[in-house]
Amino acid sequence: MAYDNFTKQVLFTDNNANVLCNRLYDALETEFTKVVLDTKFCITGTIAKILNGALASDIKVIPFITNDDAIYDYCAKDLPKYLKATAVIFKDRIQLRYQSYYLEVWKTSSIGTIGSVSGFLVQDDADIPSNIL
């Protein structure tokens, strides 16, 4: 596994969640350039808010967001196979279930500002859609 920032930074207390997120980024970095990912894909929702300084809270879903059709299509079609996850595709998001973990990839027309916190690409709090937990 080439991407290891989640396990190095121990973002989640459950290391399996860190490994799963590393695998997600491994897959994406194989398909897309770093420049594309750095500007079109990031952590959103409660996790982004926590990384941006909010108080820690329980996480039920690990949400990501993109404004790129190719990334979204890859997450819908190929990523479930790579992760050996079950995918449910909605109009505005893809929910991936792997064992007891839920990842979501949301599609938006404008991702807003992406910042870097401890090496994680994180959506700015002001740009996080209110419906994403």
C-alpha positions in Angstrom: 0.0 0.0 0.0 1.6 3.2 -1.1 -0.7 5.7 0.5 -0.4 5.6 4.2 -1.3 9.0 5.7 -4.5 7.7 7.5 -2.5 5.1 9.4 0.5 7.4 9.9 -1.6 10.2 11.4 -4.0 7.7 13.1 -7.0 9.7 12.0 -9.5 7.1 13.4 -9.1 5.2 16.6 -10.1 2.1 14.7 -7.1 1.3 12.6 -9.2 -0.7 10.1 -10.9 2.5 9.1 -7.5 4.1 8.5 -6.4 1.2 6.4 -9.7 1.3 4.4 -9.2 5.0 3.7 -5.6 4.4 2.7 -6.8 1.8 0.2 -9.4 4.3 -1.2 -6.6 6.8 -1.9 -4.3 4.1 -3.3 -7.0 3.2 -5.8 -7.6 6.9 -6.8 -3.9 7.7 -7.1 -3.5 4.8 -9.5 -6.3 6.2 -11.7 -5.9 10.0 -11.4 -3.0 12.4 -11.2 -2.1 14.1 -7.9 -3.0 17.5 -9.4 -6.5 16.3 -10.2 -7.1 14.7 -6.8 -5.7 17.7 -4.9 -8.2 20.0 -6.5 -11.2 17.7 -7.1 -11.5 15.2 -4.2 -11.3 15.7 -0.4 -12.7 14.8 3.0 -16.0 16.5 3.9 -18.6 16.4 6.6 -18.0 15.9 10.3 -14.5 14.6 9.7 -13.5 17.7 7.8 -15.0 19.9 10.6 -13.0 17.9 13.3 -9.8 18.3 11.2 -10.6 22.0 10.9 -10.8 22.3 14.7 -14.2 21.3 15.8 -14.7 19.0 18.8 -14.4 15.3 18.1 -17.6 13.4 17.9 -18.8 9.9 16.9 -18.4 9.1 13.2 -21.0 6.9 11.5 -19.9 7.5 7.9 -16.6 8.6 6.3 -17.6 11.2 3.7 -15.6 12.4 0.7 -16.7 14.9 -2.0 -15.8 15.5 -5.6 -16.8 17.8 -8.4 -15.3 15.6 -11.1 -17.4 13.3 -13.2 -14.5 10.9 -13.9 -13.7 10.5 -10.2 -17.3 10.0 -9.3 -17.8 7.4 -12.1 -14.7 5.5 -11.0 -16.0 5.5 -7.4 -19.3 4.1 -8.6 -18.0 1.4 -11.0 -14.5 0.4 -10.1 -13.8 1.4 -6.5 -16.3 -1.1 -5.1 -14.5 -4.0 -6.8 -11.1 -2.7 -5.7 -12.3 -2.4 -2.0 -14.5 -5.5 -2.2 -17.3 -3.3 -1.0 -21.0 -3.2 -1.6 -22.1 0.0 -3.4 -25.4 1.8 -3.3 -25.6 4.6 -5.9 -27.9 7.5 -5.3 -28.3 10.6 -7.5 -26.0 12.7 -5.4 -23.7 10.2 -3.7 -22.3 6.7 -3.6 -22.4 4.8 -0.4 -19.8 2.0 -0.1 -20.1 -0.6 2.7 -17.1 -2.6 3.6 -17.6 -4.9 6.6 -19.0 -2.5 9.3 -17.7 0.7 7.6 -19.5 3.2 5.4 -17.7 5.5 3.0 -19.6 8.0 1.0 -18.5 9.9 -2.1 -20.7 12.9 -2.8 -21.0 14.7 -6.1 -21.3 18.4 -6.2 -21.0 21.1 -8.9 -18.6 23.2 -6.8 -16.3 21.8 -4.2 -15.3 25.2 -2.8 -12.0 25.6 -0.9 -9.8 22.6 -0.2 -7.2 23.0 2.6 -4.5 20.7 3.8 -4.5 19.6 7.5 -1.8 17.2 8.6 -1.5 16.0 5.0 -5.2 15.5 4.5 -7.1 17.3 1.9 -10.1 18.8 3.7 -13.1 20.8 2.5 -13.4 24.2 4.2 -16.2 24.3 6.8 -18.0 27.1 5.0 -18.3 24.9 1.9 -19.5 21.7 3.5 -23.1 21.1 2.4 -25.4 21.0 5.4 -26.8 17.6 4.5 -23.4 15.8 4.7 -22.7 14.4 8.1 
